[in-house]
Protein backbone atom coordinates (compact mmCIF):
# COMPACT_ATOMS: atom_id res chain seq x y z
CA UNK A 1 0.00 0.00 0.00
CA UNK A 2 2.86 2.37 0.79
CA UNK A 3 4.51 1.90 -2.61
CA UNK A 4 1.13 2.36 -4.30
CA UNK A 5 0.68 5.68 -2.45
CA UNK A 6 4.17 6.87 -3.44
CA UNK A 7 3.59 5.86 -7.05
CA UNK A 8 0.09 7.34 -7.44
CA UNK A 9 1.07 10.67 -5.83
CA UNK A 10 4.48 10.78 -7.57
CA UNK A 11 6.09 11.54 -4.23
CA UNK A 12 9.80 12.34 -4.61
CA UNK A 13 11.86 9.74 -2.76
CA UNK A 14 15.46 8.95 -1.90
CA UNK A 15 16.24 5.26 -2.26
CA UNK A 16 19.24 4.13 -0.23
CA UNK A 17 20.75 0.96 -1.61
CA UNK A 18 22.52 -1.78 0.35
CA UNK A 19 25.87 -0.70 -1.14
CA UNK A 20 25.44 2.78 0.42
CA UNK A 21 24.53 4.64 -2.78
CA UNK A 22 21.45 6.89 -2.68
CA UNK A 23 19.38 7.66 -5.77
CA UNK A 24 16.44 10.05 -6.01
CA UNK A 25 13.35 10.28 -8.18
CA UNK A 26 9.80 9.00 -7.97
CA UNK A 27 8.44 5.47 -8.17
CA UNK A 28 6.64 5.13 -11.49
CA UNK A 29 6.06 1.38 -11.32
CA UNK A 30 6.64 -1.52 -8.94
CA UNK A 31 5.93 -5.21 -8.69
CA UNK A 32 6.86 -8.08 -6.34
CA UNK A 33 10.57 -7.91 -7.17
CA UNK A 34 11.49 -4.41 -8.35
CA UNK A 35 10.68 -0.72 -8.61
CA UNK A 36 11.12 1.66 -11.53
CA UNK A 37 12.58 4.94 -10.31
CA UNK A 38 11.93 7.83 -12.70
CA UNK A 39 14.44 10.67 -12.58
CA UNK A 40 14.44 14.08 -14.22
CA UNK A 41 17.37 14.68 -16.54
CA UNK A 42 18.86 11.23 -15.83
CA UNK A 43 18.13 7.69 -17.00
CA UNK A 44 15.32 5.85 -15.24
CA UNK A 45 16.36 2.94 -13.03
CA UNK A 46 14.94 -0.51 -12.44
CA UNK A 47 15.98 -1.51 -8.90
CA UNK A 48 15.48 -4.94 -7.39
CA UNK A 49 13.83 -4.71 -3.98
CA UNK A 50 16.48 -6.92 -2.37
CA UNK A 51 19.01 -4.15 -3.21
CA UNK A 52 17.02 -1.50 -1.27
CA UNK A 53 17.90 -0.58 2.31
CA UNK A 54 15.40 2.29 2.81
CA UNK A 55 13.00 4.54 0.91
CA UNK A 56 12.64 8.06 2.31
CA UNK A 57 10.10 10.64 1.18
CA UNK A 58 11.59 13.94 0.09
CA UNK A 59 9.91 17.36 -0.08
CA UNK A 60 6.84 17.34 -2.30
CA UNK A 61 6.88 18.48 -5.92
CA UNK A 62 3.81 20.61 -5.30
CA UNK A 63 4.96 22.48 -2.20
CA UNK A 64 3.10 20.36 0.32
CA UNK A 65 4.66 20.03 3.74
CA UNK A 66 7.76 17.92 3.95
CA UNK A 67 7.39 14.44 5.38
CA UNK A 68 10.18 12.13 6.40
CA UNK A 69 8.81 8.62 6.28
CA UNK A 70 11.37 5.90 5.96
CA UNK A 71 10.54 2.32 5.16
CA UNK A 72 12.98 -0.52 5.65
CA UNK A 73 12.98 -3.71 3.62
CA UNK A 74 11.07 -5.41 6.47
CA UNK A 75 8.30 -2.82 6.32
CA UNK A 76 7.99 -3.31 2.55
CA UNK A 77 7.21 -7.03 3.15
CA UNK A 78 10.38 -8.11 1.40
CA UNK A 79 12.69 -10.72 2.89
CA UNK A 80 16.44 -9.91 2.91
CA UNK A 81 16.97 -12.41 0.08
CA UNK A 82 14.44 -10.50 -2.06
CA UNK A 83 11.61 -13.02 -1.74
CA UNK A 84 8.08 -11.83 -0.97
CA UNK A 85 7.10 -12.61 2.65
ABEGO torsion letter per residue (X at the ends): XAAAAAAAAGBBBBBBBAAGBBBBEBBABBBAABBBBBBBGBBBBBBBAAABABBBBBBBAAGBBBBBBBBBAAAAGBBAAGBBX
